[in-house]
Amino acid sequence: MNWLDWLLLGVAVLLITLVMIQESKDDVKNTFSGEKSELFKNQKQRGPELVMARVTMGMGVLFGVLALLAIIF
């Protein structure tokens, strides 16, 4: 494994951690039970939730770019 693979592994672990610590938007059991669900309702994020969502999005993009670079090199 070269340095790019190790970097990709580190970003992947960090991305998994960020996704796991975020709060859920809706109760999953209501989504699949057919009850009225507000899963796709426009929910505004504020404060730390907004920062966490943006960091997660950035890490996802970074992961994708690193994955493409790992394939090329």
C-alpha positions as CSV (number, residue, x, y, z in Angstrom):
1,M,0.0,0.0,0.0
2,N,1.3,3.4,-0.9
3,W,0.6,6.7,0.8
4,L,-2.5,7.4,-1.3
5,D,-4.1,4.2,-0.2
6,W,-3.4,5.0,3.4
7,L,-4.8,8.5,3.0
8,L,-7.9,7.0,1.3
9,L,-8.3,4.6,4.3
10,G,-8.1,7.5,6.8
11,V,-10.6,9.6,4.9
12,A,-13.0,6.6,4.7
13,V,-12.8,6.0,8.5
14,L,-13.3,9.7,9.2
15,L,-16.3,9.8,6.8
16,I,-17.9,6.7,8.4
17,T,-17.4,8.3,11.9
18,L,-19.0,11.6,10.7
19,V,-22.0,9.8,9.3
20,M,-22.5,7.7,12.4
21,I,-22.5,10.6,14.8
22,Q,-25.1,12.6,12.9
23,E,-28.6,12.6,14.2
24,S,-31.3,10.8,12.2
25,K,-33.8,13.0,10.4
26,D,-36.7,10.6,10.8
27,D,-37.7,7.4,12.5
28,V,-36.9,4.5,10.2
29,K,-39.7,2.3,11.5
30,N,-42.3,4.9,10.5
31,T,-40.7,5.1,7.0
32,F,-41.2,1.4,6.2
33,S,-44.5,0.9,8.1
34,G,-46.6,3.1,5.7
35,E,-47.4,5.7,8.3
36,K,-47.2,9.3,7.4
37,S,-43.6,10.2,7.2
38,E,-41.9,13.5,6.9
39,L,-38.6,11.9,5.7
40,F,-38.4,14.2,2.6
41,K,-39.8,17.3,4.3
42,N,-37.6,20.3,3.9
43,Q,-35.8,20.4,7.3
44,K,-33.5,23.3,7.9
45,Q,-30.2,22.6,9.6
46,R,-28.7,25.2,11.9
47,G,-25.5,25.6,13.9
48,P,-23.5,22.5,14.6
49,E,-25.8,20.3,12.4
50,L,-25.1,22.6,9.4
51,V,-21.4,22.5,10.0
52,M,-21.5,18.7,10.4
53,A,-23.5,18.3,7.2
54,R,-21.1,20.5,5.2
55,V,-18.0,18.7,6.6
56,T,-19.5,15.3,5.8
57,M,-20.3,16.5,2.2
58,G,-16.7,17.8,1.8
59,M,-15.3,14.5,3.1
60,G,-17.5,12.6,0.7
61,V,-16.2,14.6,-2.2
62,L,-12.6,14.2,-1.0
63,F,-13.2,10.4,-0.7
64,G,-14.4,10.3,-4.3
65,V,-11.5,12.3,-5.6
66,L,-9.0,10.2,-3.7
67,A,-10.7,7.0,-4.9
68,L,-10.4,8.1,-8.5
69,L,-6.7,9.1,-8.0
70,A,-6.0,5.7,-6.4
71,I,-7.3,4.0,-9.5
72,I,-5.3,6.1,-11.9
73,F,-2.0,5.9,-10.0
